[in-house]
Amino acid sequence: MTEPLAIETRNLNKVYNSGRTEVVALREATLQIPKGQVVALLGPSGSGKSTLLTIIGLVIPPTSGQVFINGELIVDGSLAKTNLRNYRRKNVGFVFQKANLIPFLSAIENVQIAMELNHTSSFNARRRAAELLDEFGVLERSYDKPSRLSGGEQQRVAVARALANNPAVILADEPTAALDSHRAQQVMELFAKIAHEQNAGVIVVTHDHRYLEVFDAIFEIEDGVLRQRVAVVK
Amino acid sequence: MNLAFKDVRHNLGRFSLTAVGIGMMLMIVMGMAGIYRGLIEDATLVIDRIGGDLWVVQRDTRGPFAEVSRLPKTMVHRVEAVPGIETAREFVYHTIQRQHDGKPLRMSILGLSWPTDKGEWLPLVAGRPLAQNHFELIADQSLGFQLNESIQLGKEKYVVVGITNGMVSSGGDGMSIVTLSDSQAIQFDSVGEALRLERSARARRALDVDLFLKQPQLVEQLSQPTSQLPAVSSPQISAVVARIKPGYNIEEVQQTITNWGDVSVFTKPGQEDLLLQGMVDKARRQLGMFRALLTIIAAVIMALILYTLTLDKLHSIALLKLLGAPDRTILGILLQQAIGLGGIGYGIAFLIGQQLFPFFPRRVVITNQDLVQLLVIVLIISVLSSLLGIWRAMRVQPTEALMG
């Protein structure tokens, strides 16, 4: 029996209505990402990358098409097959171009809150948050507010938060944009490591072509049309 | 993890200043209620403390507090003779304004029926009751007199022998308590020149009256003080306060005296109603309206502040939604902060009020009932004023966290 795919989309279409104008953001976007794989999503600005990411992240509904996570149909057109916010909380981790940490929480609390929202006890959430921060080398900054952390430290805290609930899917939108090349390399390798070790499906939107060797597959999107660019041989 | 508390701690200065502002406003609302209660207490204080069952006053007047009442001094003996009356005593009450330490000072003069009433019932905080028929005075501490201080009233000097607490008129003026005869002397005091002019005027008017031309010895009488003229009965007291014997029906005794035709009679509750419905009612309604307006203004300001605080954390709210936080978590943050703001503001209002209200020129009486009522109002306006912020927060989409 084959293992279910971490992420699968079938014929996703997304049309934005702006007054009388229709903007087609996605056209029949289909992709399959097995568990344990990290894929890159490339494309120019306005090509539909973020739209695809937010649809897979269950933030916005597609106009038509389906989204499967772990082989389970979650979204069918504009119909949700489950409570999307609850499902997202348990199964999807986000990392953004900017770290997007909650400014009034300390580094460790930013990680902890993701688990507490998922009904993990405060004690256990705290312990795991500390472990994650330690793993990413920012444990000593646990009690600092985001405003006191460097860009790299903030991004590592954000990655820790994304991993806190051991999600099946991790979506990263240009996570290295604010980092130097050394840190960027580290983060990209980190995503690959997470995908492989945690058996998660990871999609990374990036403009940076320097680190493409870490990805298991590369998708390109232009004018809403998605295609797999090359098969990466490792 | 309490997100509301974490957010407040992050913006502690701003939240604290806002709470102080709300607290000051609530303190004014609290003070309004206290001033109203003070008005009622002041208005009914003398009636309560004197403790008479019936008040006999000039016919068709609402005296002696709500308006001027004048009765002949002999009225007390007529009242004493009515079956069912245990005791009756004269009551003189009027307000004067004098200079004291270079400042205008208003005071209400209360005359006690010496020697039956020496003021033992007064709430003395220093000194003693009256011990002689003349030239002693008991003053309320709001007047600022010192014990043994000598006060010039009319032609005489009065020594302050006692100090009371909380003895003020319905107008908020401190009371000075003297004997009945002294209070009349103060009330009817005239300077010598005025007396001479009055006597001269009487003599001039007598020239036009046949009676004085036929009986010239009557003209000599005209030079006496008005109170000693036999044909003119000078009104000398404000009211007669009577106590009913146990076992007698107050209404029946009241009706008996009312039937005389030259007096009006009020029971103690009736006298209190006269004061509250007549003198205090407008002030009460004005304070009530002012209080309601201030409460509404406090609610509007709280709503605006809470809305602004919500706008400041819209990105965090969007982020929390993106992380999967349920609506009740977001709702909880905003409601807790609103109730916290109201509650802390209420606490500040109470604490500052306790320190500040004693310095108000009029008495501020804060009752537990008013405190509980205001707390409930504060909690309600806290919830109501958070609705605008909640409405905005509920409209935030998780996608907003992905922008910028």
HADDOCK unambig.tbl for C-alpha pairs under 7 A between the chains (distance, minus, plus):
assign (segid A and resid 59 and name CA) (segid B and resid 398 and name CA) 6.61 0.50 0.50
assign (segid A and resid 59 and name CA) (segid B and resid 399 and name CA) 6.61 0.50 0.50
assign (segid A and resid 85 and name CA) (segid B and resid 324 and name CA) 4.82 0.50 0.50
assign (segid A and resid 86 and name CA) (segid B and resid 324 and name CA) 5.85 0.50 0.50
assign (segid A and resid 88 and name CA) (segid B and resid 324 and name CA) 5.95 0.50 0.50
assign (segid A and resid 89 and name CA) (segid B and resid 323 and name CA) 5.54 0.50 0.50
assign (segid A and resid 89 and name CA) (segid B and resid 324 and name CA) 4.30 0.50 0.50
assign (segid A and resid 102 and name CA) (segid B and resid 316 and name CA) 5.61 0.50 0.50
assign (segid A and resid 104 and name CA) (segid B and resid 6 and name CA) 6.18 0.50 0.50
assign (segid A and resid 104 and name CA) (segid B and resid 7 and name CA) 5.29 0.50 0.50
assign (segid A and resid 104 and name CA) (segid B and resid 10 and name CA) 5.30 0.50 0.50
assign (segid A and resid 105 and name CA) (segid B and resid 6 and name CA) 6.66 0.50 0.50
assign (segid A and resid 114 and name CA) (segid B and resid 323 and name CA) 6.49 0.50 0.50
assign (segid A and resid 117 and name CA) (segid B and resid 325 and name CA) 5.95 0.50 0.50
